[in-house]
Amino acid sequence: MAKRTATVKRQTGETSVAVKLELDGTGEYSIDTGIKMLDHFLAQVARHGRLDLSIKASGDDEHHVSEDIAICLGKALNEALGEKLGITRMADATVPMDDALANVAIDLSGRGYCVLDLPFKRNDMRGFQTDLIRHFLEAFATEAKMNLHARILYGTNDHHKAEALFKALGRALDAATRVDARTSGVIPSTKQKIEK
Protein backbone atom coordinates (compact mmCIF):
# COMPACT_ATOMS: atom_id res chain seq x y z
CA MET A 1 0.00 0.00 0.00
CA ALA A 2 1.28 3.46 -0.90
CA LYS A 3 2.15 5.75 1.99
CA ARG A 4 -0.77 7.88 3.02
CA THR A 5 0.93 11.17 3.76
CA ALA A 6 0.40 14.85 3.11
CA THR A 7 2.21 18.12 3.70
CA VAL A 8 0.23 21.36 3.80
CA LYS A 9 1.63 24.86 4.26
CA ARG A 10 -0.27 28.09 4.78
CA GLN A 11 1.27 31.54 4.82
CA THR A 12 -0.91 34.60 5.43
CA GLY A 13 -0.48 38.08 6.83
CA GLU A 14 -1.55 36.62 10.19
CA THR A 15 0.05 33.18 10.41
CA SER A 16 2.66 30.75 9.12
CA VAL A 17 1.69 27.07 9.39
CA ALA A 18 3.31 23.84 8.17
CA VAL A 19 1.69 20.45 8.78
CA LYS A 20 3.02 17.03 7.83
CA LEU A 21 0.78 14.02 8.45
CA GLU A 22 1.26 10.28 8.00
CA LEU A 23 -1.86 8.21 8.62
CA ASP A 24 -0.12 4.86 9.02
CA GLY A 25 2.21 5.95 11.75
CA THR A 26 3.00 5.05 15.33
CA GLY A 27 1.95 8.25 17.10
CA GLU A 28 5.24 10.12 16.79
CA TYR A 29 4.87 13.89 16.88
CA SER A 30 6.72 17.18 16.81
CA ILE A 31 4.35 20.04 17.57
CA ASP A 32 5.26 23.68 18.13
CA THR A 33 2.34 26.09 17.73
CA GLY A 34 3.48 28.69 20.23
CA ILE A 35 0.40 27.74 22.29
CA LYS A 36 1.43 25.19 24.95
CA MET A 37 -2.08 23.93 25.69
CA LEU A 38 -2.87 23.44 22.00
CA ASP A 39 0.45 21.59 21.56
CA HIS A 40 -0.63 19.29 24.39
CA PHE A 41 -4.05 18.56 22.89
CA LEU A 42 -2.70 17.96 19.38
CA ALA A 43 -0.12 15.58 20.84
CA GLN A 44 -3.04 13.55 22.23
CA VAL A 45 -4.57 13.29 18.75
CA ALA A 46 -1.27 12.09 17.28
CA ARG A 47 -0.35 9.62 20.02
CA HIS A 48 -3.80 8.08 20.49
CA GLY A 49 -4.61 8.23 16.78
CA ARG A 50 -1.31 6.57 15.87
CA LEU A 51 -0.73 9.41 13.44
CA ASP A 52 2.78 10.67 12.77
CA LEU A 53 2.31 14.42 12.95
CA SER A 54 4.56 17.43 12.58
CA ILE A 55 3.19 20.94 13.10
CA LYS A 56 5.16 24.19 13.16
CA ALA A 57 3.12 27.36 13.48
CA SER A 58 3.40 30.99 14.49
CA GLY A 59 1.13 33.99 14.23
CA ASP A 60 -0.28 37.17 15.61
CA ASP A 61 -2.80 35.66 18.06
CA GLU A 62 -4.15 32.36 19.38
CA HIS A 63 -7.41 32.57 17.43
CA HIS A 64 -5.73 32.91 14.02
CA VAL A 65 -3.05 30.31 14.79
CA SER A 66 -5.58 27.74 16.06
CA GLU A 67 -7.89 28.26 13.10
CA ASP A 68 -5.12 28.02 10.50
CA ILE A 69 -3.68 24.88 12.07
CA ALA A 70 -7.16 23.32 11.93
CA ILE A 71 -7.47 24.31 8.26
CA CYS A 72 -4.08 22.80 7.39
CA LEU A 73 -4.64 19.64 9.44
CA GLY A 74 -8.05 19.10 7.84
CA LYS A 75 -6.62 19.56 4.35
CA ALA A 76 -3.73 17.21 5.17
CA LEU A 77 -6.13 14.51 6.39
CA ASN A 78 -8.28 14.79 3.29
CA GLU A 79 -5.24 14.72 1.00
CA ALA A 80 -3.59 11.78 2.79
CA LEU A 81 -6.79 9.73 2.47
CA GLY A 82 -6.64 10.01 -1.33
CA GLU A 83 -9.59 8.23 -2.93
CA LYS A 84 -10.49 6.70 0.47
CA LEU A 85 -10.37 3.21 -1.01
CA GLY A 86 -11.12 0.53 1.56
CA ILE A 87 -11.19 2.79 4.61
CA THR A 88 -13.48 1.95 7.49
CA ARG A 89 -14.84 5.50 7.03
CA MET A 90 -17.05 5.77 10.14
CA ALA A 91 -15.92 5.35 13.73
CA ASP A 92 -16.47 6.60 17.24
CA ALA A 93 -14.57 6.59 20.50
CA THR A 94 -15.50 7.31 24.09
CA VAL A 95 -12.60 8.20 26.36
CA PRO A 96 -12.42 8.92 30.11
CA MET A 97 -9.93 11.27 31.72
CA ASP A 98 -10.31 11.08 35.49
CA ASP A 99 -13.57 12.94 36.23
CA ALA A 100 -14.41 13.59 32.56
CA LEU A 101 -15.88 11.50 29.75
CA ALA A 102 -15.94 12.54 26.07
CA ASN A 103 -17.30 10.96 22.90
CA VAL A 104 -16.35 11.66 19.28
CA ALA A 105 -18.05 10.12 16.24
CA ILE A 106 -16.79 10.78 12.71
CA ASP A 107 -17.68 9.94 9.13
CA LEU A 108 -15.06 10.60 6.45
CA SER A 109 -17.92 11.20 4.07
CA GLY A 110 -16.63 14.02 1.88
CA ARG A 111 -19.10 16.36 3.57
CA GLY A 112 -17.98 18.82 6.21
CA TYR A 113 -20.38 19.05 9.13
CA CYS A 114 -19.79 19.57 12.84
CA VAL A 115 -22.07 19.15 15.86
CA LEU A 116 -20.59 19.94 19.26
CA ASP A 117 -21.74 19.78 22.86
CA LEU A 118 -18.84 21.16 24.89
CA PRO A 119 -19.96 22.40 28.32
CA PHE A 120 -16.81 24.03 29.63
CA LYS A 121 -17.10 25.88 32.94
CA ARG A 122 -14.77 28.74 32.08
CA ASN A 123 -13.38 30.17 28.86
CA ASP A 124 -9.76 29.84 29.89
CA MET A 125 -7.23 27.06 30.43
CA ARG A 126 -3.86 28.54 31.34
CA GLY A 127 -4.31 31.30 28.78
CA PHE A 128 -5.98 29.16 26.11
CA GLN A 129 -9.63 29.99 25.50
CA THR A 130 -11.87 26.93 25.62
CA ASP A 131 -14.04 28.48 22.90
CA LEU A 132 -11.08 28.02 20.53
CA ILE A 133 -11.62 24.26 20.85
CA ARG A 134 -15.05 24.66 19.29
CA HIS A 135 -13.66 26.86 16.55
CA PHE A 136 -10.76 24.46 15.92
CA LEU A 137 -13.03 21.42 15.55
CA GLU A 138 -15.45 23.24 13.23
CA ALA A 139 -12.64 24.38 10.91
CA PHE A 140 -11.01 20.94 11.02
CA ALA A 141 -14.25 19.14 10.09
CA THR A 142 -14.94 21.58 7.25
CA GLU A 143 -11.50 21.24 5.67
CA ALA A 144 -11.26 17.47 6.25
CA LYS A 145 -14.69 17.16 4.62
CA MET A 146 -15.92 14.96 7.41
CA ASN A 147 -18.88 14.75 9.73
CA LEU A 148 -17.66 15.29 13.28
CA HIS A 149 -19.91 14.97 16.30
CA ALA A 150 -18.26 15.56 19.66
CA ARG A 151 -19.69 15.62 23.18
CA ILE A 152 -18.31 16.05 26.62
CA LEU A 153 -20.70 13.86 28.56
CA TYR A 154 -19.61 15.08 31.98
CA GLY A 155 -16.69 16.25 34.05
CA THR A 156 -15.53 18.80 36.57
CA ASN A 157 -12.11 19.91 35.33
CA ASP A 158 -12.00 21.74 31.97
CA HIS A 159 -8.51 20.47 31.17
CA HIS A 160 -9.62 16.87 31.73
CA LYS A 161 -12.72 17.42 29.57
CA ALA A 162 -10.66 18.84 26.71
CA GLU A 163 -7.96 16.17 26.97
CA ALA A 164 -10.56 13.38 26.90
CA LEU A 165 -12.09 15.05 23.84
CA PHE A 166 -8.83 15.20 21.87
CA LYS A 167 -7.88 11.65 22.86
CA ALA A 168 -11.29 10.48 21.61
CA LEU A 169 -10.75 12.38 18.36
CA GLY A 170 -7.43 10.59 17.89
CA ARG A 171 -8.95 7.16 18.57
CA ALA A 172 -11.85 7.81 16.20
CA LEU A 173 -9.48 8.99 13.45
CA ASP A 174 -7.31 5.90 13.90
CA ALA A 175 -10.31 3.60 13.50
CA ALA A 176 -12.00 5.48 10.62
CA THR A 177 -8.85 5.85 8.51
CA ARG A 178 -7.85 2.17 8.73
CA VAL A 179 -8.00 0.15 5.54
CA ASP A 180 -10.19 -2.92 5.96
CA ALA A 181 -8.56 -5.88 4.20
CA ARG A 182 -12.03 -7.18 3.25
CA THR A 183 -12.82 -4.06 1.24
CA SER A 184 -9.43 -2.72 0.16
CA GLY A 185 -9.69 -1.08 -3.25
CA VAL A 186 -13.40 -0.38 -2.78
CA ILE A 187 -14.90 3.06 -2.14
CA PRO A 188 -16.92 2.74 1.09
CA SER A 189 -20.12 4.23 -0.30
CA THR A 190 -23.17 2.92 -2.14
CA LYS A 191 -22.75 5.98 -4.38
CA GLN A 192 -19.36 4.59 -5.47
CA LYS A 193 -17.92 8.06 -4.85
CA ILE A 194 -16.85 10.19 -1.91
CA GLU A 195 -16.19 13.84 -2.65
CA LYS A 196 -12.62 15.00 -2.15
C-alpha positions as CSV (number, residue, x, y, z in Angstrom):
1,M,0.0,0.0,0.0
2,A,1.3,3.5,-0.9
3,K,2.2,5.7,2.0
4,R,-0.8,7.9,3.0
5,T,0.9,11.2,3.8
6,A,0.4,14.8,3.1
7,T,2.2,18.1,3.7
8,V,0.2,21.4,3.8
9,K,1.6,24.9,4.3
10,R,-0.3,28.1,4.8
11,Q,1.3,31.5,4.8
12,T,-0.9,34.6,5.4
13,G,-0.5,38.1,6.8
14,E,-1.5,36.6,10.2
15,T,0.1,33.2,10.4
16,S,2.7,30.7,9.1
17,V,1.7,27.1,9.4
18,A,3.3,23.8,8.2
19,V,1.7,20.5,8.8
20,K,3.0,17.0,7.8
21,L,0.8,14.0,8.4
22,E,1.3,10.3,8.0
23,L,-1.9,8.2,8.6
24,D,-0.1,4.9,9.0
25,G,2.2,6.0,11.8
26,T,3.0,5.1,15.3
27,G,2.0,8.2,17.1
28,E,5.2,10.1,16.8
29,Y,4.9,13.9,16.9
30,S,6.7,17.2,16.8
31,I,4.4,20.0,17.6
32,D,5.3,23.7,18.1
33,T,2.3,26.1,17.7
34,G,3.5,28.7,20.2
35,I,0.4,27.7,22.3
36,K,1.4,25.2,24.9
37,M,-2.1,23.9,25.7
38,L,-2.9,23.4,22.0
39,D,0.4,21.6,21.6
40,H,-0.6,19.3,24.4
41,F,-4.1,18.6,22.9
42,L,-2.7,18.0,19.4
43,A,-0.1,15.6,20.8
44,Q,-3.0,13.6,22.2
45,V,-4.6,13.3,18.7
46,A,-1.3,12.1,17.3
47,R,-0.3,9.6,20.0
48,H,-3.8,8.1,20.5
49,G,-4.6,8.2,16.8
50,R,-1.3,6.6,15.9
51,L,-0.7,9.4,13.4
52,D,2.8,10.7,12.8
53,L,2.3,14.4,13.0
54,S,4.6,17.4,12.6
55,I,3.2,20.9,13.1
56,K,5.2,24.2,13.2
57,A,3.1,27.4,13.5
58,S,3.4,31.0,14.5
59,G,1.1,34.0,14.2
60,D,-0.3,37.2,15.6
61,D,-2.8,35.7,18.1
62,E,-4.2,32.4,19.4
63,H,-7.4,32.6,17.4
64,H,-5.7,32.9,14.0
65,V,-3.0,30.3,14.8
66,S,-5.6,27.7,16.1
67,E,-7.9,28.3,13.1
68,D,-5.1,28.0,10.5
69,I,-3.7,24.9,12.1
70,A,-7.2,23.3,11.9
71,I,-7.5,24.3,8.3
72,C,-4.1,22.8,7.4
73,L,-4.6,19.6,9.4
74,G,-8.0,19.1,7.8
75,K,-6.6,19.6,4.3
76,A,-3.7,17.2,5.2
77,L,-6.1,14.5,6.4
78,N,-8.3,14.8,3.3
79,E,-5.2,14.7,1.0
80,A,-3.6,11.8,2.8
81,L,-6.8,9.7,2.5
82,G,-6.6,10.0,-1.3
83,E,-9.6,8.2,-2.9
84,K,-10.5,6.7,0.5
85,L,-10.4,3.2,-1.0
86,G,-11.1,0.5,1.6
87,I,-11.2,2.8,4.6
88,T,-13.5,2.0,7.5
89,R,-14.8,5.5,7.0
90,M,-17.0,5.8,10.1
91,A,-15.9,5.3,13.7
92,D,-16.5,6.6,17.2
93,A,-14.6,6.6,20.5
94,T,-15.5,7.3,24.1
95,V,-12.6,8.2,26.4
96,P,-12.4,8.9,30.1
97,M,-9.9,11.3,31.7
98,D,-10.3,11.1,35.5
99,D,-13.6,12.9,36.2
100,A,-14.4,13.6,32.6
101,L,-15.9,11.5,29.8
102,A,-15.9,12.5,26.1
103,N,-17.3,11.0,22.9
104,V,-16.3,11.7,19.3
105,A,-18.1,10.1,16.2
106,I,-16.8,10.8,12.7
107,D,-17.7,9.9,9.1
108,L,-15.1,10.6,6.5
109,S,-17.9,11.2,4.1
110,G,-16.6,14.0,1.9
111,R,-19.1,16.4,3.6
112,G,-18.0,18.8,6.2
113,Y,-20.4,19.1,9.1
114,C,-19.8,19.6,12.8
115,V,-22.1,19.2,15.9
116,L,-20.6,19.9,19.3
117,D,-21.7,19.8,22.9
118,L,-18.8,21.2,24.9
119,P,-20.0,22.4,28.3
120,F,-16.8,24.0,29.6
121,K,-17.1,25.9,32.9
122,R,-14.8,28.7,32.1
123,N,-13.4,30.2,28.9
124,D,-9.8,29.8,29.9
125,M,-7.2,27.1,30.4
126,R,-3.9,28.5,31.3
127,G,-4.3,31.3,28.8
128,F,-6.0,29.2,26.1
129,Q,-9.6,30.0,25.5
130,T,-11.9,26.9,25.6
131,D,-14.0,28.5,22.9
132,L,-11.1,28.0,20.5
133,I,-11.6,24.3,20.8
134,R,-15.1,24.7,19.3
135,H,-13.7,26.9,16.5
136,F,-10.8,24.5,15.9
137,L,-13.0,21.4,15.6
138,E,-15.4,23.2,13.2
139,A,-12.6,24.4,10.9
140,F,-11.0,20.9,11.0
141,A,-14.3,19.1,10.1
142,T,-14.9,21.6,7.3
143,E,-11.5,21.2,5.7
144,A,-11.3,17.5,6.2
145,K,-14.7,17.2,4.6
146,M,-15.9,15.0,7.4
147,N,-18.9,14.8,9.7
148,L,-17.7,15.3,13.3
149,H,-19.9,15.0,16.3
150,A,-18.3,15.6,19.7
151,R,-19.7,15.6,23.2
152,I,-18.3,16.0,26.6
153,L,-20.7,13.9,28.6
154,Y,-19.6,15.1,32.0
155,G,-16.7,16.3,34.0
156,T,-15.5,18.8,36.6
157,N,-12.1,19.9,35.3
158,D,-12.0,21.7,32.0
159,H,-8.5,20.5,31.2
160,H,-9.6,16.9,31.7
161,K,-12.7,17.4,29.6
162,A,-10.7,18.8,26.7
163,E,-8.0,16.2,27.0
164,A,-10.6,13.4,26.9
165,L,-12.1,15.0,23.8
166,F,-8.8,15.2,21.9
167,K,-7.9,11.7,22.9
168,A,-11.3,10.5,21.6
169,L,-10.7,12.4,18.4
170,G,-7.4,10.6,17.9
171,R,-9.0,7.2,18.6
172,A,-11.9,7.8,16.2
173,L,-9.5,9.0,13.4
174,D,-7.3,5.9,13.9
175,A,-10.3,3.6,13.5
176,A,-12.0,5.5,10.6
177,T,-8.8,5.8,8.5
178,R,-7.9,2.2,8.7
179,V,-8.0,0.2,5.5
180,D,-10.2,-2.9,6.0
181,A,-8.6,-5.9,4.2
182,R,-12.0,-7.2,3.3
183,T,-12.8,-4.1,1.2
184,S,-9.4,-2.7,0.2
185,G,-9.7,-1.1,-3.3
186,V,-13.4,-0.4,-2.8
187,I,-14.9,3.1,-2.1
188,P,-16.9,2.7,1.1
189,S,-20.1,4.2,-0.3
190,T,-23.2,2.9,-2.1
191,K,-22.8,6.0,-4.4
192,Q,-19.4,4.6,-5.5
193,K,-17.9,8.1,-4.8
194,I,-16.8,10.2,-1.9
195,E,-16.2,13.8,-2.6
196,K,-12.6,15.0,-2.1
